[in-house]
Amino acid sequence: MTANPFVILYVEDNDMVRESFAELLATADRRVVCVADCAGARAALREQNVNLLMTDINLPDGSGLGLAREALAQNPGLPVIVCSGQDLRDVALSLGPTAHSLMKPFGLDELEALIERLAQ
């Protein structure tokens, strides 16, 4: 891991999904900051040293893609994972080399492998 702890900002409006993944992703070396919307994510990005942004695309107050673009404008090297029920590989490519996509539903093993790779 590159930072201790490695901080993941997880943006997901579904409470059950957000809480479940936060619990599963947190480790001794990893802290998960969870928010439900773009406003909360913007605040967390200002207030925390985030090492990875993981965001749903459809959020109650905006687009996770717009949020990812904002975060990358501030920190072009920030790893970003965009999550959706649609295939967003082309969209992730348009965000830049640090952006990746995960199509829902995805497995915890797939997510863990991607996070481990991005945390190098």
VEXTIBA-733451 format. One record per atom (N, C-alpha, C): x, y, z; residue in one letter; atom name. Coordinates in Angstrom, 3 decimals, padded with zeros to 6 digits. Example, Ala and Ser with C-alpha at 12.3 -4.5 7.8 and 13.67 -1.06 7.14 Angstrom:
+----------+----------+----------+-----+------+
!       px !       py !       pz ! res ! atom !
+----------+----------+----------+-----+------+
!  013.190 ! -005.690 !  007.800 !   A !    N !
!  012.300 ! -004.500 !  007.800 !   A !   CA !
!  013.200 ! -003.300 !  007.800 !   A !    C !
!  012.850 ! -002.250 !  007.080 !   S !    N !
!  013.670 ! -001.060 !  007.140 !   S !   CA !
!  012.900 !  000.030 !  007.870 !   S !    C !
+----------+----------+----------+-----+------+
REM end
This chain:
+----------+----------+----------+-----+------+
!       px !       py !       pz ! res ! atom !
+----------+----------+----------+-----+------+
!  000.843 ! -001.188 !  000.000 !   M !    N !
!  000.000 !  000.000 !  000.000 !   M !   CA !
!  000.886 !  001.248 !  000.000 !   M !    C !
!  000.417 !  002.265 ! -000.698 !   T !    N !
!  001.220 !  003.465 ! -000.826 !   T !   CA !
!  001.038 !  004.425 !  000.338 !   T !    C !
! -000.072 !  004.400 !  001.009 !   A !    N !
! -000.327 !  005.302 !  002.135 !   A !   CA !
! -000.855 !  004.477 !  003.289 !   A !    C !
! -000.614 !  004.947 !  004.502 !   N !    N !
! -001.105 !  004.206 !  005.653 !   N !   CA !
! -001.907 !  005.134 !  006.531 !   N !    C !
! -003.185 !  005.014 !  006.674 !   P !    N !
! -003.983 !  004.063 !  005.909 !   P !   CA !
! -004.282 !  004.569 !  004.508 !   P !    C !
! -004.592 !  003.652 !  003.626 !   F !    N !
! -005.038 !  003.951 !  002.274 !   F !   CA !
! -006.506 !  004.331 !  002.389 !   F !    C !
! -006.860 !  005.534 !  001.961 !   V !    N !
! -008.225 !  006.045 !  002.156 !   V !   CA !
! -009.030 !  005.931 !  000.865 !   V !    C !
! -010.131 !  005.198 !  000.959 !   I !    N !
! -011.065 !  005.043 ! -000.154 !   I !   CA !
! -012.286 !  005.904 !  000.134 !   I !    C !
! -012.628 !  006.790 ! -000.785 !   L !    N !
! -013.877 !  007.534 ! -000.705 !   L !   CA !
! -014.879 !  006.777 ! -001.549 !   L !    C !
! -015.913 !  006.238 ! -000.903 !   Y !    N !
! -016.925 !  005.413 ! -001.563 !   Y !   CA !
! -018.226 !  006.184 ! -001.602 !   Y !    C !
! -018.695 !  006.501 ! -002.819 !   V !    N !
! -019.904 !  007.295 ! -003.025 !   V !   CA !
! -020.983 !  006.380 ! -003.591 !   V !    C !
! -022.007 !  006.112 ! -002.780 !   E !    N !
! -023.094 !  005.196 ! -003.155 !   E !   CA !
! -024.346 !  005.631 ! -002.422 !   E !    C !
! -025.450 !  005.824 ! -003.144 !   D !    N !
! -026.673 !  006.308 ! -002.513 !   D !   CA !
! -027.506 !  005.200 ! -001.864 !   D !    C !
! -027.252 !  003.949 ! -002.189 !   N !    N !
! -027.986 !  002.844 ! -001.578 !   N !   CA !
! -027.342 !  002.528 ! -000.224 !   N !    C !
! -028.067 !  002.813 !  000.854 !   D !    N !
! -027.520 !  002.661 !  002.206 !   D !   CA !
! -026.992 !  001.262 !  002.474 !   D !    C !
! -027.765 !  000.247 !  002.112 !   M !    N !
! -027.376 ! -001.131 !  002.415 !   M !   CA !
! -026.110 ! -001.515 !  001.653 !   M !    C !
! -026.046 ! -001.169 !  000.381 !   V !    N !
! -024.859 ! -001.478 ! -000.428 !   V !   CA !
! -023.649 ! -000.744 !  000.123 !   V !    C !
! -023.829 !  000.552 !  000.400 !   R !    N !
! -022.723 !  001.375 !  000.904 !   R !   CA !
! -022.177 !  000.821 !  002.208 !   R !    C !
! -023.049 !  000.511 !  003.151 !   E !    N !
! -022.606 !  000.010 !  004.453 !   E !   CA !
! -021.962 ! -001.365 !  004.342 !   E !    C !
! -022.522 ! -002.225 !  003.489 !   S !    N !
! -021.969 ! -003.573 !  003.328 !   S !   CA !
! -020.559 ! -003.530 !  002.743 !   S !    C !
! -020.399 ! -002.776 !  001.652 !   F !    N !
! -019.075 ! -002.702 !  001.032 !   F !   CA !
! -018.078 ! -001.998 !  001.936 !   F !    C !
! -018.510 ! -000.993 !  002.652 !   A !    N !
! -017.589 ! -000.296 !  003.567 !   A !   CA !
! -017.049 ! -001.276 !  004.606 !   A !    C !
! -017.921 ! -002.095 !  005.119 !   E !    N !
! -017.509 ! -003.073 !  006.123 !   E !   CA !
! -016.558 ! -004.109 !  005.529 !   E !    C !
! -016.859 ! -004.545 !  004.315 !   L !    N !
! -016.035 ! -005.562 !  003.670 !   L !   CA !
! -014.679 ! -005.027 !  003.206 !   L !    C !
! -014.619 ! -003.760 !  002.834 !   L !    N !
! -013.381 ! -003.190 !  002.291 !   L !   CA !
! -012.418 ! -002.679 !  003.355 !   L !    C !
! -012.925 ! -002.345 !  004.517 !   A !    N !
! -012.069 ! -001.801 !  005.574 !   A !   CA !
! -011.119 ! -002.885 !  006.090 !   A !    C !
! -009.848 ! -002.507 !  006.204 !   T !    N !
! -008.833 ! -003.405 !  006.747 !   T !   CA !
! -007.938 ! -002.590 !  007.674 !   T !    C !
! -006.933 ! -003.234 !  008.220 !   A !    N !
! -005.992 ! -002.518 !  009.079 !   A !   CA !
! -005.236 ! -001.444 !  008.305 !   A !    C !
! -005.027 ! -001.674 !  007.004 !   D !    N !
! -004.292 ! -000.730 !  006.161 !   D !   CA !
! -005.187 !  000.167 !  005.325 !   D !    C !
! -006.494 ! -000.013 !  005.445 !   R !    N !
! -007.425 !  000.668 !  004.560 !   R !   CA !
! -008.581 !  001.276 !  005.351 !   R !    C !
! -008.856 !  002.561 !  005.093 !   R !    N !
! -009.997 !  003.228 !  005.719 !   R !   CA !
! -010.971 !  003.618 !  004.623 !   R !    C !
! -012.254 !  003.368 !  004.861 !   V !    N !
! -013.288 !  003.672 !  003.884 !   V !   CA !
! -014.142 !  004.818 !  004.412 !   V !    C !
! -014.182 !  005.906 !  003.645 !   V !    N !
! -015.039 !  007.052 !  003.955 !   V !   CA !
! -016.246 !  006.930 !  003.042 !   V !    C !
! -017.430 !  006.839 !  003.626 !   C !    N !
! -018.646 !  006.625 !  002.850 !   C !   CA !
! -019.534 !  007.857 !  002.849 !   C !    C !
! -020.032 !  008.187 !  001.667 !   V !    N !
! -020.996 !  009.267 !  001.518 !   V !   CA !
! -022.061 !  008.821 !  000.525 !   V !    C !
! -023.215 !  009.506 !  000.577 !   A !    N !
! -024.352 !  009.093 ! -000.241 !   A !   CA !
! -024.585 !  009.956 ! -001.471 !   A !    C !
! -023.823 !  011.051 ! -001.612 !   D !    N !
! -024.112 !  011.957 ! -002.720 !   D !   CA !
! -022.886 !  012.779 ! -003.108 !   D !    C !
! -023.055 !  013.566 ! -004.179 !   C !    N !
! -021.946 !  014.388 ! -004.687 !   C !   CA !
! -021.515 !  015.439 ! -003.672 !   C !    C !
! -022.474 !  016.047 ! -002.992 !   A !    N !
! -022.132 !  017.082 ! -002.010 !   A !   CA !
! -021.251 !  016.516 ! -000.908 !   A !    C !
! -021.604 !  015.363 ! -000.398 !   G !    N !
! -020.790 !  014.721 !  000.628 !   G !   CA !
! -019.418 !  014.338 !  000.108 !   G !    C !
! -019.362 !  013.908 ! -001.143 !   A !    N !
! -018.084 !  013.532 ! -001.744 !   A !   CA !
! -017.185 !  014.757 ! -001.914 !   A !    C !
! -017.762 !  015.857 ! -002.362 !   R !    N !
! -016.953 !  017.079 ! -002.523 !   R !   CA !
! -016.373 !  017.521 ! -001.181 !   R !    C !
! -017.180 !  017.459 ! -000.147 !   A !    N !
! -016.703 !  017.836 !  001.190 !   A !   CA !
! -015.583 !  016.898 !  001.631 !   A !    C !
! -015.760 !  015.609 !  001.430 !   A !    N !
! -014.742 !  014.638 !  001.835 !   A !   CA !
! -013.453 !  014.845 !  001.045 !   A !    C !
! -013.560 !  015.159 ! -000.240 !   L !    N !
! -012.370 !  015.402 ! -001.053 !   L !   CA !
! -011.607 !  016.636 ! -000.577 !   L !    C !
! -012.339 !  017.632 ! -000.070 !   R !    N !
! -011.685 !  018.833 !  000.462 !   R !   CA !
! -011.042 !  018.570 !  001.812 !   R !    C !
! -011.679 !  017.739 !  002.635 !   E !    N !
! -011.280 !  017.578 !  004.034 !   E !   CA !
! -010.353 !  016.400 !  004.304 !   E !    C !
! -010.253 !  015.459 !  003.375 !   Q !    N !
! -009.494 !  014.231 !  003.620 !   Q !   CA !
! -008.424 !  014.044 !  002.546 !   Q !    C !
! -007.431 !  013.284 !  002.888 !   N !    N !
! -006.429 !  012.880 !  001.909 !   N !   CA !
! -006.900 !  011.556 !  001.308 !   N !    C !
! -007.621 !  011.651 !  000.203 !   V !    N !
! -008.229 !  010.479 ! -000.431 !   V !   CA !
! -007.240 !  009.866 ! -001.408 !   V !    C !
! -007.078 !  008.540 ! -001.321 !   N !    N !
! -006.169 !  007.814 ! -002.205 !   N !   CA !
! -006.882 !  007.134 ! -003.361 !   N !    C !
! -008.217 !  006.970 ! -003.250 !   L !    N !
! -009.008 !  006.311 ! -004.284 !   L !   CA !
! -010.448 !  006.800 ! -004.177 !   L !    C !
! -011.016 !  007.188 ! -005.314 !   L !    N !
! -012.432 !  007.552 ! -005.381 !   L !   CA !
! -013.164 !  006.425 ! -006.085 !   L !    C !
! -014.168 !  005.891 ! -005.417 !   M !    N !
! -015.032 !  004.867 ! -006.003 !   M !   CA !
! -016.443 !  005.418 ! -005.963 !   M !    C !
! -017.053 !  005.590 ! -007.138 !   T !    N !
! -018.359 !  006.237 ! -007.168 !   T !   CA !
! -019.359 !  005.530 ! -008.074 !   T !    C !
! -020.580 !  005.523 ! -007.607 !   D !    N !
! -021.716 !  005.120 ! -008.421 !   D !   CA !
! -021.934 !  006.229 ! -009.443 !   D !    C !
! -022.590 !  005.938 ! -010.528 !   I !    N !
! -022.824 !  006.941 ! -011.565 !   I !   CA !
! -024.071 !  007.770 ! -011.276 !   I !    C !
! -025.154 !  007.116 ! -010.916 !   N !    N !
! -026.413 !  007.814 ! -010.662 !   N !   CA !
! -026.552 !  008.134 ! -009.182 !   N !    C !
! -026.403 !  009.410 ! -008.863 !   L !    N !
! -026.485 !  009.860 ! -007.479 !   L !   CA !
! -027.638 !  010.852 ! -007.349 !   L !    C !
! -028.187 !  011.003 ! -006.157 !   P !    N !
! -029.383 !  011.838 ! -006.000 !   P !   CA !
! -029.179 !  013.309 ! -006.348 !   P !    C !
! -027.956 !  013.808 ! -006.267 !   D !    N !
! -027.726 !  015.232 ! -006.529 !   D !   CA !
! -026.775 !  015.478 ! -007.693 !   D !    C !
! -026.605 !  014.492 ! -008.549 !   G !    N !
! -025.739 !  014.692 ! -009.697 !   G !   CA !
! -025.192 !  013.388 ! -010.236 !   G !    C !
! -024.194 !  013.533 ! -011.080 !   S !    N !
! -023.588 !  012.396 ! -011.754 !   S !   CA !
! -022.250 !  012.036 ! -011.123 !   S !    C !
! -022.046 !  010.761 ! -010.905 !   G !    N !
! -020.756 !  010.302 ! -010.436 !   G !   CA !
! -019.655 !  010.563 ! -011.452 !   G !    C !
! -020.015 !  010.605 ! -012.741 !   L !    N !
! -019.017 !  010.927 ! -013.768 !   L !   CA !
! -018.561 !  012.372 ! -013.632 !   L !    C !
! -019.513 !  013.277 ! -013.399 !   G !    N !
! -019.148 !  014.677 ! -013.170 !   G !   CA !
! -018.274 !  014.816 ! -011.939 !   G !    C !
! -018.629 !  014.076 ! -010.897 !   L !    N !
! -017.834 !  014.081 ! -009.669 !   L !   CA !
! -016.419 !  013.585 ! -009.949 !   L !    C !
! -016.301 !  012.512 ! -010.713 !   A !    N !
! -014.985 !  011.967 ! -011.052 !   A !   CA !
! -014.174 !  012.997 ! -011.838 !   A !    C !
! -014.813 !  013.665 ! -012.779 !   R !    N !
! -014.110 !  014.697 ! -013.561 !   R !   CA !
! -013.609 !  015.826 ! -012.658 !   R !    C !
! -014.453 !  016.253 ! -011.715 !   E !    N !
! -014.047 !  017.311 ! -010.774 !   E !   CA !
! -012.848 !  016.865 ! -009.945 !   E !    C !
! -012.935 !  015.639 ! -009.414 !   A !    N !
! -011.853 !  015.122 ! -008.569 !   A !   CA !
! -010.556 !  015.006 ! -009.365 !   A !    C !
! -010.648 !  014.565 ! -010.611 !   L !    N !
! -009.453 !  014.419 ! -011.442 !   L !   CA !
! -008.891 !  015.777 ! -011.861 !   L !    C !
! -009.735 !  016.775 ! -011.981 !   A !    N !
! -009.242 !  018.125 ! -012.301 !   A !   CA !
! -008.393 !  018.650 ! -011.144 !   A !    C !
! -008.787 !  018.302 ! -009.919 !   Q !    N !
! -008.039 !  018.720 ! -008.729 !   Q !   CA !
! -006.803 !  017.871 ! -008.503 !   Q !    C !
! -006.909 !  016.569 ! -008.826 !   N !    N !
! -005.819 !  015.627 ! -008.575 !   N !   CA !
! -005.753 !  014.640 ! -009.744 !   N !    C !
! -005.055 !  014.987 ! -010.825 !   P !    N !
! -005.027 !  014.150 ! -012.031 !   P !   CA !
! -004.503 !  012.727 ! -011.817 !   P !    C !
! -003.755 !  012.493 ! -010.769 !   G !    N !
! -003.217 !  011.160 ! -010.512 !   G !   CA !
! -004.101 !  010.290 ! -009.637 !   G !    C !
! -005.255 !  010.807 ! -009.221 !   L !    N !
! -006.141 !  010.063 ! -008.321 !   L !   CA !
! -006.741 !  008.847 ! -009.030 !   L !    C !
! -006.567 !  007.659 ! -008.479 !   P !    N !
! -007.260 !  006.504 ! -009.043 !   P !   CA !
! -008.765 !  006.648 ! -008.811 !   P !    C !
! -009.548 !  006.330 ! -009.849 !   V !    N !
! -011.003 !  006.449 ! -009.802 !   V !   CA !
! -011.611 !  005.152 ! -010.322 !   V !    C !
! -012.635 !  004.686 ! -009.623 !   I !    N !
! -013.431 !  003.552 ! -010.092 !   I !   CA !
! -014.862 !  004.045 ! -010.238 !   I !    C !
! -015.430 !  003.928 ! -011.444 !   V !    N !
! -016.824 !  004.280 ! -011.664 !   V !   CA !
! -017.624 !  002.991 ! -011.761 !   V !    C !
! -018.760 !  002.954 ! -011.067 !   C !    N !
! -019.574 !  001.748 ! -010.978 !   C !   CA !
! -020.949 !  002.012 ! -011.574 !   C !    C !
! -021.425 !  001.055 ! -012.365 !   S !    N !
! -022.733 !  001.210 ! -012.985 !   S !   CA !
! -023.239 ! -000.142 ! -013.445 !   S !    C !
! -024.528 ! -000.213 ! -013.689 !   G !    N !
! -025.120 ! -001.405 ! -014.286 !   G !   CA !
! -024.855 ! -001.476 ! -015.780 !   G !    C !
! -024.264 ! -000.432 ! -016.321 !   Q !    N !
! -023.927 ! -000.376 ! -017.747 !   Q !   CA !
! -022.415 ! -000.517 ! -017.915 !   Q !    C !
! -022.012 ! -000.930 ! -019.101 !   D !    N !
! -020.594 ! -001.051 ! -019.403 !   D !   CA !
! -020.029 !  000.346 ! -019.629 !   D !    C !
! -019.137 !  000.788 ! -018.746 !   L !    N !
! -018.572 !  002.136 ! -018.811 !   L !   CA !
! -017.092 !  002.151 ! -019.166 !   L !    C !
! -016.612 !  001.096 ! -019.807 !   R !    N !
! -015.183 !  001.057 ! -020.135 !   R !   CA !
! -014.761 !  002.244 ! -020.992 !   R !    C !
! -015.552 !  002.585 ! -022.007 !   D !    N !
! -015.205 !  003.717 ! -022.871 !   D !   CA !
! -015.245 !  005.029 ! -022.105 !   D !    C !
! -016.234 !  005.164 ! -021.225 !   V !    N !
! -016.348 !  006.377 ! -020.410 !   V !   CA !
! -015.145 !  006.493 ! -019.486 !   V !    C !
! -014.774 !  005.387 ! -018.857 !   A !    N !
! -013.608 !  005.399 ! -017.964 !   A !   CA !
! -012.348 !  005.787 ! -018.744 !   A !    C !
! -012.208 !  005.279 ! -019.949 !   L !    N !
! -011.049 !  005.645 ! -020.773 !   L !   CA !
! -011.028 !  007.145 ! -021.052 !   L !    C !
! -012.215 !  007.735 ! -021.239 !   S !    N !
! -012.279 !  009.173 ! -021.520 !   S !   CA !
! -011.891 !  010.011 ! -020.306 !   S !    C !
! -011.985 !  009.428 ! -019.117 !   L !    N !
! -011.605 !  010.151 ! -017.901 !   L !   CA !
! -010.091 !  010.221 ! -017.724 !   L !    C !
! -009.392 !  009.300 ! -018.340 !   G !    N !
! -007.935 !  009.312 ! -018.246 !   G !   CA !
! -007.367 !  007.992 ! -017.763 !   G !    C !
! -006.043 !  007.928 ! -017.664 !   P !    N !
! -005.363 !  006.668 ! -017.375 !   P !   CA !
! -005.557 !  006.134 ! -015.951 !   P !    C !
! -006.022 !  006.965 ! -015.033 !   T !    N !
! -006.188 !  006.482 ! -013.659 !   T !   CA !
! -007.621 !  006.029 ! -013.386 !   T !    C !
! -008.494 !  006.091 ! -014.402 !   A !    N !
! -009.906 !  005.732 ! -014.217 !   A !   CA !
! -010.180 !  004.309 ! -014.690 !   A !    C !
! -011.048 !  003.639 ! -013.949 !   H !    N !
! -011.422 !  002.255 ! -014.235 !   H !   CA !
! -012.924 !  002.125 ! -014.049 !   H !    C !
! -013.507 !  001.104 ! -014.655 !   S !    N !
! -014.942 !  000.889 ! -014.489 !   S !   CA !
! -015.195 ! -000.505 ! -013.939 !   S !    C !
! -016.286 ! -000.596 ! -013.184 !   L !    N !
! -016.775 ! -001.883 ! -012.704 !   L !   CA !
! -018.261 ! -001.943 ! -013.031 !   L !    C !
! -018.668 ! -003.029 ! -013.662 !   M !    N !
! -020.067 ! -003.188 ! -014.008 !   M !   CA !
! -020.784 ! -003.945 ! -012.895 !   M !    C !
! -021.886 ! -003.334 ! -012.428 !   K !    N !
! -022.687 ! -003.968 ! -011.382 !   K !   CA !
! -023.545 ! -005.061 ! -012.010 !   K !    C !
! -023.782 ! -006.140 ! -011.311 !   P !    N !
! -023.192 ! -006.471 ! -010.017 !   P !   CA !
! -021.776 ! -007.020 ! -010.216 !   P !    C !
! -020.885 ! -006.620 ! -009.341 !   F !    N !
! -019.517 ! -007.131 ! -009.405 !   F !   CA !
! -019.238 ! -007.880 ! -008.118 !   F !    C !
! -018.292 ! -008.781 ! -008.197 !   G !    N !
! -017.930 ! -009.578 ! -007.041 !   G !   CA !
! -016.906 ! -008.878 ! -006.167 !   G !    C !
! -016.909 ! -009.216 ! -004.905 !   L !    N !
! -015.947 ! -008.648 ! -003.971 !   L !   CA !
! -014.518 ! -008.997 ! -004.388 !   L !    C !
! -014.296 ! -010.199 ! -004.903 !   D !    N !
! -012.952 ! -010.593 ! -005.344 !   D !   CA !
! -012.456 ! -009.687 ! -006.476 !   D !    C !
! -013.341 ! -009.373 ! -007.419 !   E !    N !
! -012.989 ! -008.495 ! -008.537 !   E !   CA !
! -012.638 ! -007.094 ! -008.031 !   E !    C !
! -013.452 ! -006.590 ! -007.103 !   L !    N !
! -013.199 ! -005.266 ! -006.537 !   L !   CA !
! -011.901 ! -005.254 ! -005.737 !   L !    C !
! -011.688 ! -006.251 ! -004.910 !   E !    N !
! -010.462 ! -006.340 ! -004.107 !   E !   CA !
! -009.221 ! -006.356 ! -004.994 !   E !    C !
! -009.265 ! -007.142 ! -006.076 !   A !    N !
! -008.115 ! -007.227 ! -006.971 !   A !   CA !
! -007.813 ! -005.862 ! -007.599 !   A !    C !
! -008.863 ! -005.142 ! -007.999 !   L !    N !
! -008.668 ! -003.825 ! -008.597 !   L !   CA !
! -008.114 ! -002.843 ! -007.570 !   L !    C !
! -008.662 ! -002.846 ! -006.381 !   I !    N !
! -008.175 ! -001.933 ! -005.330 !   I !   CA !
! -006.721 ! -002.230 ! -004.995 !   I !    C !
! -006.370 ! -003.490 ! -004.871 !   E !    N !
! -004.986 ! -003.856 ! -004.570 !   E !   CA !
! -004.055 ! -003.359 ! -005.668 !   E !    C !
! -004.476 ! -003.495 ! -006.921 !   R !    N !
! -003.657 ! -003.018 ! -008.029 !   R !   CA !
! -003.493 ! -001.509 ! -007.998 !   R !    C !
! -004.566 ! -000.797 ! -007.685 !   L !    N !
! -004.525 !  000.668 ! -007.664 !   L !   CA !
! -003.776 !  001.220 ! -006.448 !   L !    C !
! -003.690 !  000.419 ! -005.403 !   A !    N !
! -003.034 !  000.863 ! -004.168 !   A !   CA !
! -001.514 !  000.708 ! -004.242 !   A !    C !
! -001.004 !  000.122 ! -005.297 !   Q !    N !
!  000.447 ! -000.093 ! -005.436 !   Q !   CA !
!  001.186 !  001.213 ! -005.533 !   Q !    C !
+----------+----------+----------+-----+------+
REM end
